[in-house]
Amino acid sequence: MLKAFLFYLIGYLSVGISEFAYVPFILSCTGLTMSDIRDNLLIYFLTSLPSRLLQITLIAYLVSRKRTLLKGQLIKNILSNPVLTVIFSLLVFANILFLQMLGTAIMFDKVLISISRISQMFIITGVIMFPIINISGFLWGFYILKNREINDKKNASEKLYKLLKDIELYTNNEKYDNIRWKLNEIGVDIEEVAKALYKESETDN
């Protein structure tokens, strides 16, 4: 249920961003209001075409990449962790509120009407980029932490494997003093593996 709600929020935010990317410029260039657009079926239809085209393109891409996206460890790890799923949902929801408030102020209240179109373009671009940047930052930060955890486990496993090969070699050559020294090393490396596994269990819970 929570995952479905998250996907709904992401879809809603994507629609909002796609419409906000051009509607304010149409209002500024034509002098129309949102009421004028909504009251005229033809204008509303023509105005909605770019966002619908963007949405259809996005859906087609997601469908074509469905297998790859589902196999992606980043999305899988977030959705498999209820805490991360809630945090990510709250982040997306906060961005929806941000876009809704700024969209109402710009498109309905026309707070930018008194400034130049270049300034309007920069402000609108900033409003659009804000949700994209902070959501991407969250995903990138999680990716870095998860990748570091995986590398720690991999390095610890490689050390244990190397120690095992060394012990087999020393056993065959009857170098038991070296085996005792290697066993001391194993204790340290097993502790590293245990810490890595503990971090993974914390992330999954």
C-alpha positions as CSV (number, residue, x, y, z in Angstrom):
1,M,0.0,0.0,0.0
2,L,2.8,2.4,0.9
3,K,4.7,1.6,-2.2
4,A,1.7,2.2,-4.4
5,F,1.1,5.6,-2.6
6,L,4.8,6.5,-3.2
7,F,4.4,5.7,-7.0
8,Y,1.3,7.8,-7.1
9,L,3.1,10.8,-5.5
10,I,6.0,10.4,-7.9
11,G,3.5,10.4,-10.8
12,Y,1.7,13.4,-9.5
13,L,4.9,15.3,-9.0
14,S,6.0,14.4,-12.6
15,V,2.8,15.7,-14.0
16,G,3.1,19.0,-12.0
17,I,6.7,19.5,-13.2
18,S,5.8,18.9,-16.8
19,E,3.0,21.4,-16.7
20,F,4.9,24.0,-14.8
21,A,7.7,23.8,-17.3
22,Y,5.7,25.8,-19.9
23,V,2.3,27.0,-18.7
24,P,3.7,30.1,-16.9
25,F,5.4,31.2,-20.2
26,I,2.1,30.7,-22.1
27,L,0.3,32.9,-19.6
28,S,3.0,35.6,-19.7
29,C,3.2,35.7,-23.5
30,T,-0.6,35.6,-24.2
31,G,-1.9,37.6,-21.3
32,L,-4.4,34.8,-20.6
33,T,-5.3,33.6,-17.1
34,M,-5.8,30.1,-15.8
35,S,-9.5,30.8,-15.7
36,D,-9.5,31.8,-19.4
37,I,-7.7,28.6,-20.3
38,R,-10.0,26.4,-18.3
39,D,-13.2,28.1,-19.6
40,N,-12.2,27.5,-23.2
41,L,-12.1,23.9,-24.2
42,L,-10.0,24.4,-27.3
43,I,-7.4,26.5,-25.6
44,Y,-7.3,24.0,-22.7
45,F,-6.8,21.1,-25.1
46,L,-4.0,22.9,-27.0
47,T,-2.3,24.0,-23.8
48,S,-2.4,20.5,-22.3
49,L,-0.8,18.9,-25.4
50,P,2.9,19.5,-24.5
51,S,2.5,18.0,-20.9
52,R,0.5,15.0,-22.3
53,L,3.3,14.4,-24.8
54,L,5.9,14.5,-22.1
55,Q,3.9,12.2,-19.9
56,I,3.3,9.7,-22.7
57,T,7.0,9.7,-23.5
58,L,7.9,9.2,-19.9
59,I,5.4,6.3,-19.5
60,A,6.7,4.7,-22.7
61,Y,10.3,4.9,-21.4
62,L,9.3,3.4,-18.0
63,V,7.4,0.6,-19.7
64,S,10.3,-0.2,-22.1
65,R,12.8,-0.1,-19.2
66,K,10.5,-1.9,-16.7
67,R,12.7,-5.0,-16.4
68,T,15.9,-2.9,-15.8
69,L,14.2,-0.6,-13.3
70,L,12.8,-3.5,-11.3
71,K,16.2,-5.1,-11.2
72,G,17.9,-1.9,-10.0
73,Q,19.4,-2.4,-6.5
74,L,18.9,1.3,-5.6
75,I,15.1,1.3,-6.0
76,K,14.8,-2.2,-4.6
77,N,16.7,-1.4,-1.5
78,I,14.6,1.7,-0.8
79,L,11.3,0.0,-1.3
80,S,12.4,-3.0,0.8
81,N,13.0,-0.8,3.7
82,P,9.8,0.7,5.3
83,V,11.6,3.5,7.0
84,L,13.4,4.6,3.8
85,T,10.1,4.3,1.9
86,V,8.4,6.6,4.4
87,I,11.2,9.1,4.3
88,F,11.3,9.2,0.5
89,S,7.5,9.5,0.4
90,L,7.6,12.5,2.8
91,L,10.3,14.1,0.6
92,V,8.2,13.7,-2.5
93,F,5.1,14.9,-0.8
94,A,7.0,18.0,0.5
95,N,8.1,18.8,-3.0
96,I,4.5,18.5,-4.3
97,L,3.4,21.0,-1.7
98,F,6.3,23.3,-2.7
99,L,5.4,23.1,-6.4
100,Q,1.7,23.5,-5.6
101,M,2.3,26.7,-3.6
102,L,4.7,28.2,-6.1
103,G,2.5,27.2,-9.0
104,T,-0.6,28.8,-7.5
105,A,1.4,32.0,-6.8
106,I,2.9,32.2,-10.3
107,M,0.1,31.0,-12.5
108,F,-3.0,32.1,-10.6
109,D,-1.8,35.1,-8.5
110,K,0.7,36.2,-11.2
111,V,3.3,37.4,-8.7
112,L,6.0,37.5,-11.5
113,I,4.0,39.6,-13.9
114,S,5.8,42.8,-12.9
115,I,9.4,41.5,-13.7
116,S,11.1,40.8,-17.0
117,R,10.6,37.6,-18.8
118,I,14.2,36.7,-18.5
119,S,13.9,36.9,-14.7
120,Q,10.7,34.9,-14.9
121,M,12.4,32.2,-16.8
122,F,15.2,32.0,-14.2
123,I,12.8,31.8,-11.3
124,I,10.5,29.3,-13.0
125,T,13.5,27.1,-13.9
126,G,14.7,27.3,-10.3
127,V,11.3,26.2,-9.1
128,I,11.3,23.3,-11.5
129,M,14.9,22.2,-10.6
130,F,14.4,22.4,-6.9
131,P,12.4,19.1,-6.6
132,I,14.6,17.4,-9.1
133,I,17.8,18.3,-7.3
134,N,16.8,17.4,-3.8
135,I,15.2,14.1,-4.8
136,S,18.2,13.2,-6.9
137,G,20.5,14.2,-4.0
138,F,18.6,11.8,-1.7
139,L,19.0,9.0,-4.1
140,W,22.6,9.7,-4.8
141,G,23.4,9.9,-1.1
142,F,21.7,6.6,-0.4
143,Y,23.6,5.1,-3.4
144,I,27.0,6.2,-2.0
145,L,26.3,4.8,1.4
146,K,25.0,1.5,0.1
147,N,27.8,1.2,-2.3
148,R,30.4,1.8,0.5
149,E,28.7,-0.9,2.6
150,I,28.8,-3.4,-0.3
151,N,32.5,-2.6,-0.9
152,D,33.3,-3.1,2.8
153,K,31.7,-6.5,2.8
154,K,33.4,-7.4,-0.5
155,N,36.9,-6.5,0.9
156,A,36.3,-8.4,4.1
157,S,35.2,-11.5,2.2
158,E,38.2,-11.3,-0.1
159,K,40.5,-11.1,3.0
160,L,38.9,-14.2,4.5
161,Y,39.2,-16.1,1.2
162,K,42.9,-15.1,0.9
163,L,43.5,-16.2,4.5
164,L,41.8,-19.6,3.9
165,K,44.1,-20.2,0.9
166,D,47.2,-19.2,3.0
167,I,46.2,-21.6,5.7
168,E,45.7,-24.4,3.2
169,L,49.1,-23.7,1.8
170,Y,50.8,-23.6,5.3
171,T,49.0,-26.8,6.3
172,N,50.3,-28.6,3.3
173,N,53.8,-27.4,4.1
174,E,53.4,-28.1,7.8
175,K,54.2,-24.5,8.8
176,Y,52.0,-24.5,11.9
177,D,53.5,-21.3,13.4
178,N,52.4,-19.4,10.4
179,I,48.9,-21.0,10.7
180,R,48.7,-19.7,14.3
181,W,49.6,-16.2,13.1
182,K,47.0,-16.4,10.4
183,L,44.3,-17.5,12.8
184,N,44.9,-14.3,14.7
185,E,44.3,-12.4,11.5
186,I,41.1,-14.3,10.9
187,G,39.7,-13.1,14.2
188,V,40.1,-9.5,13.1
189,D,38.6,-10.1,9.6
190,I,35.6,-12.1,10.9
191,E,34.9,-9.1,13.1
192,E,34.9,-6.8,10.0
193,V,32.5,-9.2,8.2
194,A,30.2,-9.3,11.3
195,K,30.1,-5.5,11.3
196,A,29.3,-5.4,7.6
197,L,26.5,-7.9,8.0
198,Y,25.2,-5.9,11.0
199,K,25.0,-2.8,8.9
200,E,23.1,-4.6,6.2
201,S,20.6,-6.0,8.7
202,E,20.1,-2.4,10.1
203,T,19.4,-1.1,6.5
204,D,16.9,-3.9,5.7
205,N,14.9,-3.4,8.9
